[in-house]
């Protein structure tokens, strides 16, 4: 997913290691995906689309 974000937007995403199964994606201070909220990992396309909306 990081490679797709870099290719699409020319930015290098930063991974912040967490624990307990947390997988959140935050861009410009806004949460665009939370595994805890939806109960699954995101699809690459949905993250790229959410980033387009920022």
Backbone atoms as SQL, in Angstrom:
CREATE TABLE atoms (id INTEGER PRIMARY KEY, chain TEXT, resi INTEGER, resn TEXT, atom TEXT, x REAL, y REAL, z REAL);
INSERT INTO atoms VALUES
  (1, 'A', 1, 'UNK', 'N', 0.816, -1.176, 0.000),
  (2, 'A', 1, 'UNK', 'CA', 0.000, 0.000, 0.000),
  (3, 'A', 1, 'UNK', 'C', 0.874, 1.259, 0.000),
  (4, 'A', 2, 'UNK', 'N', 1.968, 1.234, 0.760),
  (5, 'A', 2, 'UNK', 'CA', 2.858, 2.390, 0.796),
  (6, 'A', 2, 'UNK', 'C', 3.408, 2.694, -0.596),
  (7, 'A', 3, 'UNK', 'N', 3.739, 1.649, -1.345),
  (8, 'A', 3, 'UNK', 'CA', 4.267, 1.840, -2.701),
  (9, 'A', 3, 'UNK', 'C', 3.221, 2.473, -3.616),
  (10, 'A', 4, 'UNK', 'N', 1.967, 2.072, -3.470),
  (11, 'A', 4, 'UNK', 'CA', 0.890, 2.642, -4.291),
  (12, 'A', 4, 'UNK', 'C', 0.668, 4.119, -3.961),
  (13, 'A', 5, 'UNK', 'N', 0.745, 4.467, -2.686),
  (14, 'A', 5, 'UNK', 'CA', 0.586, 5.867, -2.281),
  (15, 'A', 5, 'UNK', 'C', 1.738, 6.698, -2.830),
  (16, 'A', 6, 'UNK', 'N', 2.946, 6.160, -2.725),
  (17, 'A', 6, 'UNK', 'CA', 4.102, 6.888, -3.249),
  (18, 'A', 6, 'UNK', 'C', 4.008, 7.064, -4.759),
  (19, 'A', 7, 'UNK', 'N', 3.604, 6.031, -5.462),
  (20, 'A', 7, 'UNK', 'CA', 3.481, 6.112, -6.922),
  (21, 'A', 7, 'UNK', 'C', 2.394, 7.104, -7.327),
  (22, 'A', 8, 'UNK', 'N', 1.259, 7.061, -6.673),
  (23, 'A', 8, 'UNK', 'CA', 0.110, 7.908, -7.031),
  (24, 'A', 8, 'UNK', 'C', 0.322, 9.375, -6.667),
  (25, 'A', 9, 'UNK', 'N', 0.927, 9.627, -5.505),
  (26, 'A', 9, 'UNK', 'CA', 1.004, 10.993, -4.990),
  (27, 'A', 9, 'UNK', 'C', 2.415, 11.545, -4.847),
  (28, 'A', 10, 'UNK', 'N', 3.427, 10.702, -5.061),
  (29, 'A', 10, 'UNK', 'CA', 4.802, 11.154, -4.975),
  (30, 'A', 10, 'UNK', 'C', 5.250, 11.498, -3.559),
  (31, 'A', 11, 'UNK', 'N', 4.611, 10.900, -2.577),
  (32, 'A', 11, 'UNK', 'CA', 5.002, 11.115, -1.185),
  (33, 'A', 11, 'UNK', 'C', 5.353, 9.778, -0.546),
  (34, 'A', 12, 'UNK', 'N', 6.230, 9.821, 0.427),
  (35, 'A', 12, 'UNK', 'CA', 6.624, 8.608, 1.142),
  (36, 'A', 12, 'UNK', 'C', 5.818, 8.527, 2.433),
  (37, 'A', 13, 'UNK', 'N', 4.899, 7.566, 2.538),
  (38, 'A', 13, 'UNK', 'CA', 4.137, 7.405, 3.774),
  (39, 'A', 13, 'UNK', 'C', 5.058, 7.017, 4.934),
  (40, 'A', 14, 'UNK', 'N', 4.670, 7.388, 6.140),
  (41, 'A', 14, 'UNK', 'CA', 5.447, 7.060, 7.329),
  (42, 'A', 14, 'UNK', 'C', 4.664, 6.039, 8.152),
  (43, 'A', 15, 'UNK', 'N', 5.321, 4.938, 8.456),
  (44, 'A', 15, 'UNK', 'CA', 4.728, 3.897, 9.283),
  (45, 'A', 15, 'UNK', 'C', 5.066, 4.176, 10.740),
  (46, 'A', 16, 'UNK', 'N', 4.029, 4.227, 11.550),
  (47, 'A', 16, 'UNK', 'CA', 4.210, 4.388, 12.989),
  (48, 'A', 16, 'UNK', 'C', 3.759, 3.093, 13.633),
  (49, 'A', 17, 'UNK', 'N', 4.708, 2.369, 14.174),
  (50, 'A', 17, 'UNK', 'CA', 4.419, 1.055, 14.736),
  (51, 'A', 17, 'UNK', 'C', 3.502, 1.186, 15.949),
  (52, 'A', 18, 'UNK', 'N', 2.495, 0.338, 15.973),
  (53, 'A', 18, 'UNK', 'CA', 1.562, 0.314, 17.091),
  (54, 'A', 18, 'UNK', 'C', 1.449, -1.102, 17.624),
  (55, 'A', 19, 'UNK', 'N', 0.424, -1.339, 18.377),
  (56, 'A', 19, 'UNK', 'CA', 0.215, -2.672, 18.924),
  (57, 'A', 19, 'UNK', 'C', -1.266, -2.962, 19.033),
  (58, 'A', 20, 'UNK', 'N', -1.578, -4.165, 19.370),
  (59, 'A', 20, 'UNK', 'CA', -2.967, -4.540, 19.601),
  (60, 'A', 20, 'UNK', 'C', -3.836, -4.590, 18.356),
  (61, 'A', 21, 'UNK', 'N', -3.218, -4.757, 17.191),
  (62, 'A', 21, 'UNK', 'CA', -3.998, -4.872, 15.963),
  (63, 'A', 21, 'UNK', 'C', -4.490, -3.546, 15.403),
  (64, 'A', 22, 'UNK', 'N', -3.966, -2.435, 15.907),
  (65, 'A', 22, 'UNK', 'CA', -4.374, -1.120, 15.422),
  (66, 'A', 22, 'UNK', 'C', -3.821, -0.918, 14.015),
  (67, 'A', 23, 'UNK', 'N', -4.657, -0.429, 13.121),
  (68, 'A', 23, 'UNK', 'CA', -4.226, -0.070, 11.773),
  (69, 'A', 23, 'UNK', 'C', -5.057, 1.137, 11.367),
  (70, 'A', 24, 'UNK', 'N', -4.509, 2.326, 11.583),
  (71, 'A', 24, 'UNK', 'CA', -5.181, 3.570, 11.237),
  (72, 'A', 24, 'UNK', 'C', -4.392, 4.262, 10.152),
  (73, 'A', 25, 'UNK', 'N', -5.091, 4.958, 9.282),
  (74, 'A', 25, 'UNK', 'CA', -4.434, 5.771, 8.265),
  (75, 'A', 25, 'UNK', 'C', -4.899, 7.202, 8.487),
  (76, 'A', 26, 'UNK', 'N', -3.902, 8.062, 8.721),
  (77, 'A', 26, 'UNK', 'CA', -4.165, 9.468, 9.005),
  (78, 'A', 26, 'UNK', 'C', -3.419, 10.299, 7.976),
  (79, 'A', 27, 'UNK', 'N', -4.112, 11.263, 7.376),
  (80, 'A', 27, 'UNK', 'CA', -3.499, 12.159, 6.404),
  (81, 'A', 27, 'UNK', 'C', -3.946, 13.580, 6.711),
  (82, 'A', 28, 'UNK', 'N', -3.008, 14.499, 6.725),
  (83, 'A', 28, 'UNK', 'CA', -3.298, 15.897, 7.054),
  (84, 'A', 28, 'UNK', 'C', -4.072, 16.028, 8.361),
  (85, 'A', 29, 'UNK', 'N', -3.731, 15.176, 9.336),
  (86, 'A', 29, 'UNK', 'CA', -4.365, 15.234, 10.638),
  (87, 'A', 29, 'UNK', 'C', -5.767, 14.660, 10.709),
  (88, 'A', 30, 'UNK', 'N', -6.239, 14.059, 9.600),
  (89, 'A', 30, 'UNK', 'CA', -7.581, 13.481, 9.549),
  (90, 'A', 30, 'UNK', 'C', -7.503, 11.970, 9.419),
  (91, 'A', 31, 'UNK', 'N', -8.284, 11.261, 10.228),
  (92, 'A', 31, 'UNK', 'CA', -8.345, 9.803, 10.126),
  (93, 'A', 31, 'UNK', 'C', -9.165, 9.460, 8.879),
  (94, 'A', 32, 'UNK', 'N', -8.528, 8.745, 7.946),
  (95, 'A', 32, 'UNK', 'CA', -9.267, 8.345, 6.748),
  (96, 'A', 32, 'UNK', 'C', -9.632, 6.868, 6.753),
  (97, 'A', 33, 'UNK', 'N', -9.011, 6.114, 7.688),
  (98, 'A', 33, 'UNK', 'CA', -9.373, 4.706, 7.838),
  (99, 'A', 33, 'UNK', 'C', -8.967, 4.226, 9.215),
  (100, 'A', 34, 'UNK', 'N', -9.835, 3.424, 9.828),
  (101, 'A', 34, 'UNK', 'CA', -9.531, 2.803, 11.115),
  (102, 'A', 34, 'UNK', 'C', -10.008, 1.362, 11.086),
  (103, 'A', 35, 'UNK', 'N', -9.066, 0.440, 11.163),
  (104, 'A', 35, 'UNK', 'CA', -9.412, -0.980, 11.205),
  (105, 'A', 35, 'UNK', 'C', -10.286, -1.280, 12.414),
  (106, 'A', 36, 'UNK', 'N', -10.028, -0.604, 13.511),
  (107, 'A', 36, 'UNK', 'CA', -10.813, -0.810, 14.732),
  (108, 'A', 36, 'UNK', 'C', -12.294, -0.470, 14.490),
  (109, 'A', 37, 'UNK', 'N', -12.551, 0.599, 13.732),
  (110, 'A', 37, 'UNK', 'CA', -13.933, 1.016, 13.474),
  (111, 'A', 37, 'UNK', 'C', -14.676, 0.094, 12.514),
  (112, 'A', 38, 'UNK', 'N', -13.988, -0.390, 11.478),
  (113, 'A', 38, 'UNK', 'CA', -14.682, -1.181, 10.453),
  (114, 'A', 38, 'UNK', 'C', -14.427, -2.682, 10.548),
  (115, 'A', 39, 'UNK', 'N', -13.430, -3.086, 11.363),
  (116, 'A', 39, 'UNK', 'CA', -13.192, -4.507, 11.595),
  (117, 'A', 39, 'UNK', 'C', -12.464, -5.246, 10.491),
  (118, 'A', 40, 'UNK', 'N', -11.751, -4.519, 9.634),
  (119, 'A', 40, 'UNK', 'CA', -11.006, -5.165, 8.544),
  (120, 'A', 40, 'UNK', 'C', -9.887, -4.242, 8.082),
  (121, 'A', 41, 'UNK', 'N', -8.968, -4.804, 7.308),
  (122, 'A', 41, 'UNK', 'CA', -7.936, -3.989, 6.694),
  (123, 'A', 41, 'UNK', 'C', -8.512, -3.300, 5.456),
  (124, 'A', 42, 'UNK', 'N', -7.957, -2.157, 5.088),
  (125, 'A', 42, 'UNK', 'CA', -8.483, -1.432, 3.922),
  (126, 'A', 42, 'UNK', 'C', -8.024, -2.050, 2.608),
  (127, 'A', 43, 'UNK', 'N', -8.798, -1.810, 1.589),
  (128, 'A', 43, 'UNK', 'CA', -8.382, -2.124, 0.227),
  (129, 'A', 43, 'UNK', 'C', -7.541, -0.951, -0.276),
  (130, 'A', 44, 'UNK', 'N', -6.532, -1.247, -1.056),
  (131, 'A', 44, 'UNK', 'CA', -5.650, -0.207, -1.579),
  (132, 'A', 44, 'UNK', 'C', -6.433, 0.889, -2.301),
  (133, 'A', 45, 'UNK', 'N', -7.375, 0.491, -3.139),
  (134, 'A', 45, 'UNK', 'CA', -8.139, 1.460, -3.929),
  (135, 'A', 45, 'UNK', 'C', -8.946, 2.413, -3.046),
  (136, 'A', 46, 'UNK', 'N', -9.502, 1.931, -1.947),
  (137, 'A', 46, 'UNK', 'CA', -10.303, 2.814, -1.103),
  (138, 'A', 46, 'UNK', 'C', -9.434, 3.852, -0.394),
  (139, 'A', 47, 'UNK', 'N', -8.187, 3.490, -0.077),
  (140, 'A', 47, 'UNK', 'CA', -7.294, 4.457, 0.539),
  (141, 'A', 47, 'UNK', 'C', -6.859, 5.515, -0.475),
  (142, 'A', 48, 'UNK', 'N', -6.521, 5.087, -1.677),
  (143, 'A', 48, 'UNK', 'CA', -6.140, 6.049, -2.714),
  (144, 'A', 48, 'UNK', 'C', -7.298, 7.006, -3.005),
  (145, 'A', 49, 'UNK', 'N', -8.523, 6.495, -3.022),
  (146, 'A', 49, 'UNK', 'CA', -9.696, 7.342, -3.255),
  (147, 'A', 49, 'UNK', 'C', -9.899, 8.313, -2.103),
  (148, 'A', 50, 'UNK', 'N', -9.750, 7.858, -0.879),
  (149, 'A', 50, 'UNK', 'CA', -9.907, 8.750, 0.284),
  (150, 'A', 50, 'UNK', 'C', -8.856, 9.851, 0.270),
  (151, 'A', 51, 'UNK', 'N', -7.641, 9.515, -0.155),
  (152, 'A', 51, 'UNK', 'CA', -6.589, 10.536, -0.235),
  (153, 'A', 51, 'UNK', 'C', -6.889, 11.575, -1.322),
  (154, 'A', 52, 'UNK', 'N', -7.519, 11.130, -2.407),
  (155, 'A', 52, 'UNK', 'CA', -7.909, 12.066, -3.468),
  (156, 'A', 52, 'UNK', 'C', -8.884, 13.110, -2.944),
  (157, 'A', 53, 'UNK', 'N', -9.722, 12.708, -1.995),
  (158, 'A', 53, 'UNK', 'CA', -10.746, 13.604, -1.456),
  (159, 'A', 53, 'UNK', 'C', -10.219, 14.661, -0.492),
  (160, 'A', 54, 'UNK', 'N', -8.942, 14.604, -0.148),
  (161, 'A', 54, 'UNK', 'CA', -8.400, 15.581, 0.807),
  (162, 'A', 54, 'UNK', 'C', -8.016, 16.866, 0.136);
